[in-house]
């Protein structure tokens, strides 16, 4: 897929604060920079669903970017070289998995996949994920099989700042669960990522997919097959 623009994510070298949600991000925060809003955390920039693929494997990087509707280059300032240097790429999970399948003959790719799986397991609170997923299934009984696990794992990553780590979510609050489900629907069930990739402001993109999101949410919750 031909990308119309390269989104950029910067690893900050100083203490940072998100100019939209006000969250203190600390040092080495991953942020985007916009003219309108300034520095945004990945959650506010709607890039927090993407997975980091470090530089080093050209074939895996090339294929992941090809298959990912939305991607972003990760950059870090080098004091020695006085310039930003590429650290890797943020890509969609499904794109990385497809690229890994294509690279399975490459032993390095297999090792990277095992390493990524181990790191993800370490970042997940398995019991909390199970409870969060069960609550999703209870509130949205017609969501696709396995979707509740994907949503819970994404929302509940430790230290992510995502909705699943909030106090309300830990109490399995209906609204917190609903927000996590909506975020999943927006990225997976609509053309939202395509709109972001083509340069649309995320609020405009959200407005364009709002009706589609509400339809899917209603179908998942009320048992409609429509």
C-alpha positions as CSV (number, residue, x, y, z in Angstrom):
1,X,0.0,0.0,0.0
2,X,1.4,3.4,-1.0
3,X,1.5,5.8,2.0
4,X,0.6,9.4,1.4
5,X,2.7,10.6,4.3
6,X,5.1,9.5,6.9
7,X,3.8,10.0,10.5
8,X,6.6,10.6,13.0
9,X,6.9,9.7,16.6
10,X,9.7,11.2,18.7
11,X,11.4,9.8,21.8
12,X,11.8,12.9,23.9
13,X,15.1,13.6,25.6
14,X,13.5,15.8,28.3
15,X,10.5,15.7,30.7
16,X,7.4,15.9,28.6
17,X,3.7,16.6,29.1
18,X,0.9,15.8,26.7
19,X,-0.6,19.2,25.7
20,X,-4.1,17.6,25.2
21,X,-4.7,15.3,28.2
22,X,-2.2,17.0,30.5
23,X,-0.5,13.7,31.4
24,X,3.0,14.0,32.8
25,X,4.9,11.7,30.5
26,X,8.3,11.9,32.1
27,X,11.6,11.5,30.2
28,X,11.9,9.3,27.1
29,X,8.2,9.7,26.3
30,X,7.0,8.7,22.9
31,X,5.2,11.7,21.5
32,X,3.9,13.3,18.3
33,X,4.3,17.0,17.5
34,X,1.5,19.0,15.9
35,X,1.1,22.7,15.0
36,X,-2.3,22.9,16.6
37,X,-1.9,20.9,19.8
38,X,1.9,20.7,20.4
39,X,3.1,17.5,22.0
40,X,0.7,14.6,22.2
41,X,1.0,11.2,23.9
42,X,0.4,8.2,21.6
43,X,-3.0,7.6,23.2
44,X,-4.2,11.1,22.4
45,X,-2.7,10.9,18.9
46,X,-4.6,7.6,18.4
47,X,-1.3,5.7,17.7
48,X,-1.2,3.6,20.9
49,X,-2.6,0.5,19.2
50,X,0.5,0.2,17.0
51,X,3.4,-2.1,17.8
52,X,7.0,-1.1,17.8
53,X,9.3,-2.8,15.4
54,X,13.0,-1.9,16.0
55,X,15.3,-1.2,13.1
56,X,17.6,-3.9,12.1
57,X,15.7,-6.3,9.9
58,X,15.1,-4.6,6.6
59,X,12.9,-7.3,5.1
60,X,10.6,-7.5,8.1
61,X,10.4,-3.7,8.3
62,X,9.6,-3.3,4.6
63,X,6.9,-5.9,4.6
64,X,5.4,-4.7,7.8
65,X,5.1,-1.2,6.5
66,X,3.6,-2.5,3.2
67,X,0.9,-4.3,5.0
68,X,0.1,-1.7,7.7
69,X,-2.6,0.8,6.8
70,X,-1.2,3.2,9.5
71,X,2.4,3.4,10.4
72,X,4.8,5.8,12.0
73,X,8.6,6.3,12.0
74,X,10.1,6.4,15.5
75,X,13.0,9.0,15.8
76,X,15.4,9.9,18.6
77,X,17.7,12.8,18.9
78,X,21.4,11.9,18.8
79,X,23.5,14.3,20.8
80,X,26.7,13.0,19.2
81,X,25.5,13.4,15.6
82,X,23.2,16.4,16.2
83,X,20.3,14.9,14.3
84,X,17.3,12.7,14.7
85,X,18.0,9.0,14.0
86,X,15.5,6.3,13.1
87,X,14.9,3.8,15.9
88,X,12.2,1.7,14.1
89,X,8.6,1.7,13.0
90,X,5.2,1.6,14.6
91,X,2.9,-0.7,12.7
92,X,-0.4,-2.6,13.1
93,X,-0.2,-5.9,14.8
94,X,-1.8,-7.8,11.9
95,X,0.7,-6.2,9.5
96,X,3.6,-7.4,11.6
97,X,2.2,-10.9,12.0
98,X,1.7,-11.1,8.2
99,X,5.2,-9.8,7.6
100,X,6.6,-12.4,10.1
101,X,4.8,-15.2,8.3
102,X,6.4,-14.1,5.0
103,X,9.8,-14.1,6.7
104,X,9.4,-17.4,8.6
105,X,12.3,-18.9,6.6
106,X,14.5,-16.2,8.2
107,X,15.7,-17.5,11.6
108,X,16.2,-13.9,12.8
109,X,12.6,-13.1,12.2
110,X,11.5,-16.1,14.2
111,X,13.7,-15.0,17.1
112,X,12.3,-11.5,17.0
113,X,8.8,-12.9,17.1
114,X,9.6,-15.1,20.2
115,X,11.2,-12.1,21.9
116,X,8.2,-9.8,21.1
117,X,5.8,-12.5,22.5
118,X,7.8,-12.8,25.7
119,X,7.9,-9.1,26.2
120,X,4.2,-8.8,25.7
121,X,3.5,-11.6,28.2
122,X,5.6,-9.7,30.8
123,X,3.6,-6.6,30.2
124,X,0.2,-8.2,30.8
125,X,-1.5,-8.9,34.0
126,X,-3.2,-12.2,32.9
127,X,-5.8,-12.3,35.6
128,X,-6.9,-8.7,35.1
129,X,-7.0,-9.3,31.3
130,X,-9.3,-12.3,31.9
131,X,-11.7,-10.3,34.1
132,X,-11.7,-7.4,31.7
133,X,-12.3,-9.7,28.7
134,X,-15.1,-11.4,30.5
135,X,-16.8,-8.1,31.2
136,X,-16.5,-7.2,27.6
137,X,-18.2,-10.4,26.6
138,X,-20.9,-9.8,29.2
139,X,-21.7,-6.3,27.9
140,X,-21.1,-7.0,24.2
141,X,-22.2,-10.7,23.8
142,X,-22.2,-10.6,20.0
143,X,-18.7,-9.3,19.5
144,X,-16.6,-11.6,17.3
145,X,-15.0,-14.6,19.0
146,X,-11.6,-13.7,20.5
147,X,-12.2,-9.9,20.0
148,X,-12.7,-9.5,23.8
149,X,-9.2,-10.9,24.4
150,X,-7.6,-8.6,21.8
151,X,-9.4,-5.6,23.3
152,X,-8.5,-6.5,26.9
153,X,-4.9,-7.2,26.1
154,X,-4.5,-3.9,24.3
155,X,-6.3,-1.8,26.9
156,X,-4.6,-3.4,29.9
157,X,-1.0,-3.2,29.1
158,X,1.0,-2.2,32.2
159,X,2.4,1.4,32.2
160,X,0.5,2.1,28.9
161,X,-1.7,4.9,30.2
162,X,-4.6,3.3,28.3
163,X,-8.2,3.2,29.4
164,X,-7.8,-0.3,30.8
165,X,-5.2,0.9,33.4
166,X,-7.5,3.6,34.8
167,X,-9.1,3.3,38.2
168,X,-12.6,3.0,36.7
169,X,-11.5,0.2,34.4
170,X,-10.0,-1.7,37.2
171,X,-13.4,-1.7,38.8
172,X,-14.8,-2.9,35.4
173,X,-16.8,0.2,35.1
174,X,-19.2,0.0,32.1
175,X,-18.1,3.3,30.6
176,X,-14.4,2.4,30.8
177,X,-15.1,-0.9,29.1
178,X,-17.2,0.8,26.5
179,X,-14.4,3.2,25.6
180,X,-12.0,0.4,25.2
181,X,-14.4,-1.4,22.9
182,X,-15.0,1.7,20.9
183,X,-11.3,2.3,20.4
184,X,-11.0,-1.3,19.0
185,X,-14.0,-0.9,16.7
186,X,-12.6,2.4,15.4
187,X,-9.3,0.9,14.4
188,X,-10.4,-2.5,13.3
189,X,-13.9,-2.2,11.9
190,X,-13.8,1.1,10.1
191,X,-11.6,3.1,7.7
192,X,-10.4,5.3,10.6
193,X,-6.7,4.3,10.2
194,X,-6.9,4.9,6.4
195,X,-8.2,8.4,7.1
196,X,-5.3,9.1,9.5
197,X,-2.8,7.7,7.1
198,X,-4.1,10.0,4.3
199,X,-3.6,13.0,6.5
200,X,-7.0,13.7,8.1
201,X,-7.1,15.3,11.5
202,X,-8.1,12.6,14.0
203,X,-11.2,14.5,15.2
204,X,-12.4,14.9,11.6
205,X,-11.6,11.2,11.0
206,X,-13.5,10.2,14.2
207,X,-16.5,12.3,13.0
208,X,-16.5,10.4,9.6
209,X,-16.5,7.0,11.2
210,X,-18.8,7.8,14.2
211,X,-21.9,6.4,12.6
212,X,-20.1,3.1,11.6
213,X,-18.7,2.8,15.1
214,X,-22.1,3.3,16.7
215,X,-23.7,0.7,14.4
216,X,-21.1,-2.0,15.2
217,X,-21.3,-1.2,19.0
218,X,-25.1,-1.6,18.8
219,X,-24.8,-4.8,16.9
220,X,-22.4,-6.2,19.4
221,X,-24.5,-5.3,22.4
222,X,-28.0,-6.0,21.4
223,X,-27.5,-9.2,19.4
224,X,-28.5,-7.8,16.0
225,X,-27.1,-9.6,13.0
226,X,-27.4,-6.6,10.9
